[in-house]
Amino acid sequence: MDINSTLREQGLETRRFEYDDRTEFVVDFGLRGDATVEAVGDTAIVIVDGKQYDIDIDEGAQVFMNNGVLTVEVRE
């Protein structure tokens, strides 16, 4: 399953940005309390205000959380 499908299944709106060497998927959770992300194998575990989202990602993808904005970066 691709990242977009996984995000949509969990009710999350995503934006996709394509660059020469990578693709970025971005989800804005807004400024809600604590928001964290950690990559474990091929899953990004996102916790926002106590709610957990498990997102399938490509092996080696980078995940970042900054001010409630999740970015999943996949190298081409």
Secondary structure, 3 states (H helix, E strand, C coil): CCHHHHHHHCCCCCEEEECCCEEEEEEECCCCCCEEEEEECCEEEEEECCEEEEEECCCCCEEEEECCEEEEEEEC
